[in-house]
Amino acid sequence: MTDTVILPQPGALAPAAIDATLDLEAEIARLRRERNAVILAHYYQDGEIQDLADFVGDSLDLSRKAAATDADVIVFCGVRFMGEVAKILSPGKTVLIPDADAGCSLEESCRAEAFRAFRAQHPDHIAVTYINCSAEVKALSDVIVTSSNAETIVRQLPADRPILFAPDRHLGAYIARKTGRDMTLWPGSCIIHEQFSEKELVKLKVRHPRARVAAHPECPDGILAHADHVGSTRGILDYVLASDATEFIIATEPHIIHQMAKAAPGKVFIPAPGADGGCNCANCPFMALNTMEKIYLALKNDAPRIEIPEELRQAALAPLTRMLEMSVSVPMSQGATSSGAVHAA
Ligand code: 13P
């Protein structure tokens, strides 16, 4: 099956040519109107991109938005696999990503040929695959999950069938513990969530005894063991807003704190520490590739644009559709909008 294509090829359009006096926000607003575009952003994006977006959400909510939008153009501010998901679900739309090089360490860890061999070694297993993977790997999977629906979906799978879970071994192990299901895990992990140090977290908790710890399930077990709440990015956001605690340690990519600080300015949010005790180690270098300049250029030049061969799209659509059907009980968030409002589901 042919791979996803990014048009034009990465690197073909450099942001160097932008006039420094251009009001980027106004230009993006004009192009968004002219092109009937919607800007979707993940919580790991820079605050200014989150504030510009029509919708900010976790992977599940963003997939649902991409599937439901009546815009002609989707500008997906996240990483490449998220743009691919939007194109798979909305093939009639133009899907633009600000930077074609915005990849994902989990996706990189799980190439289609190796995943095909993994499946072949376990022919009786159901392949449950985290959304952080390529369209090619999705096409080889039975059902896709995100961190907000993985438990709900795994609980619906036939109890007598063993499960293959790829590519995040920490999320897989967490779901296996929660559901008691027999799972064989692909040995992948997220470079960001691997950065957190259990020893430094314990030291931080001693200094902040009233702080609650909220962690993403991509974190290793040693971090999750100290968490008062484990959930997707949106789940973590909902948790800190609903909690009557006032101090939180956040064990996920720290740009999500932008929404927390806006919605609950009286609360204190402390990024979980890395091995050096510092807190910048968990910034995602792939998410950071997206900038206001590149969003403007994407809308102006109609590129980088995601195109997926129809045979591959159809094959990847089946397990994604199964995911959306099996997560109907997971409520949709209103998300955060450009007006800055955040609503718990
Ligand atoms: P969620 O936003 O679904 O929690 O996923 C986080 C993530 O891994 C983004 O790549």
Residues whose N, C-alpha, C, O or C-beta is under 5 A from the ligand:
A	BS01	13P	G57 D58 S59 L60 T146 S147 S232 T233
